[in-house]
Amino acid sequence: MLRGVSPAPTFDGLGLLPELLRAVKDAGYTTPTPIQTQAIPIILAGHDVMGGAQTGTGKTAGFTLPLLQRLAPYATSSPSPARHPVRALILAPTRELAMQVHESVVTYSKHLPLRSVCIYGGVDIKPQIAQLREGREIVVATPGRLLDHVQQKSVSFNSVEVLVLDEADRMLDMGFMPDIKRILAMLPTARQSLLFSATFSGEIKKLADTMLKSPQLIEVARRNAVSETVTHRVYAVASDLKRHLLVKLLTHEDMRQVLVFVGTKFGASRLAVHLARQGIAADAIHGDKSQAQRTEALENFKSGKIRVLVATDVAARGLDIDDLPHVINYELPHTAEDYVHRIGRTGRAGKQGMAISLFAPEETPRLHDIEKLINRTIERTDSSGLTQDASAPEASPRGDNPRHSMRTENPRTERTPRHERPERPKERLEKPRDHRPPSSPSSMHSAIPSVSTQTKRLPKLDFDPTKPYENKVNATAGTSATAKPSITCQKRTVAALLGGLSKK
């Protein structure tokens, strides 16, 4: 061994229990990440922690493993719910992140008789209540659904020893601060608290001051840093040409798996539909999608059934996708910190990644904020060669692009010009014939049957229905106008009108 070169850290040297080391080995991990190397010993020592780490650095295992070791003395196979009170509470901002954290808990606790549950909204609450009443040492939850259980009195925090607040910056962005404060007020003051955030801000520091006691600060990278393995590229393009440019990029470049970020839920759905119409397998995830729909879309994306996943910032928060090669900002985020969150999903574990941004002239101030935050100038790429044919009519349905709809791009070919339309029937175009002098008696005579035929609509009734009891006049040829009416015929006609006797 060379002098002065320290050996690479291993999980064996972090002081973890054999059951946890075996679970780590079963999961295929041999070397801890930098944040795991720093955080695990500090958490095992009982300190509060304020950890700063980007997505994909292994921070979930960094707090899950020491948390499980702290709870290991309470592990029991007893079926009694009283032996399994809630001792650790992990809060996550989204359902997807909560599910991923819970999956990590299950993976590393497989050799310990500890119970855990993941509770989040959007699904039936009754199964969650049943699991909590059976007893669970570890609860992974989103804040809103956790408060629902508090209201239902299906959970108790009296025995909580460890609190983990994951993705704290996103908690603030999503407006969970009032819920977090309510939950903190219910927890025992004698507890260990861990706060993790991808970025630090003044609000995050204020939150840390209220929930942490003499915390140890852990940062594995420069604050708001981006991975050096990610290549950044921006295309200057007009807003109404972004979709055209996106299709060109996805079609012409080798992009097998792409996460596309948009600003709104409506925009996500609309863009995914447009891509599908262009023959690109795509789906969208956002807050209006059900949990089942979001899970299905994510699984299809991971398995390769769809190439493109269109997402909003909130819905994509916590998505854990291994080896994601491309991230595209269809719209620049409103804050520079969100740019760091977005591109943190590519270029992981030393692999190369590409972050592409499409920015319109009105988004230039946002781009400047991003460059200032990450302390680098992003390469500009000319998009004119990819958008020069955008003025041609597209095969997409009308209204796909408001500024380039079929009405402006394609002349009105769906309606036949008036002078080319077939001639309408003569009785509608010609004037009444009675004011025209007939050319000859024979022509006038031949015209009469035609008029009579055209004006005939319904057969004439042989009596006046408004005066059913008056004698009808038989105008049949060869009879007198004063002839006696047929009483029998009149009775039967009236009876038939009033729903009585049927005519024989």
Buried (B, 14 or more C-beta within 10 A) or exposed (E): EEEEEEEEBEBEEBEBBEBBBBBBEEEEBEEBBBBBBBBBBBBBEEBBBBBBBBBBBBBBBBBBBBBBBBBBEBBBEEEEEEBBBBBBBBBBBBBBBBBBBBBBBBBBBBBBBBBBBBBBBBBEBEEBBEBBEEBBBBBBBBBEBBBBBBEEEBBEBEEBBBBBBBBBBBBBBBEBBEBBEEBBEBBEEEBBBBBBBBBBBEBBEEBBEEBBEEBBEBBBBEEBBBBEEBBBEBBBBBBEBBBBBBBBBBEEEEBEBBBBBBBEBEBBBBBBBBBBBBEBBBBBBBEBBEBEBBBBBBEBBBEEEBBBBBBBBBBBBBBBBEEBBBBBBBBBBEBBBBBBBBBBBBBBEEBEBBBBBBBBEEBEEBBEBBBEBBEEEBEEEEBEEBBEEBEEEBEBEEEBBEEBBBEEBEEEEEEEEEEEEEEEEEEEEEEEEEEEEEEEEEEEEEEEEEEEEEEEEEEEEEBEEEEEEEEBBBEEEEEEEEEEEEEEBBEBBBEEEEEEEEEE
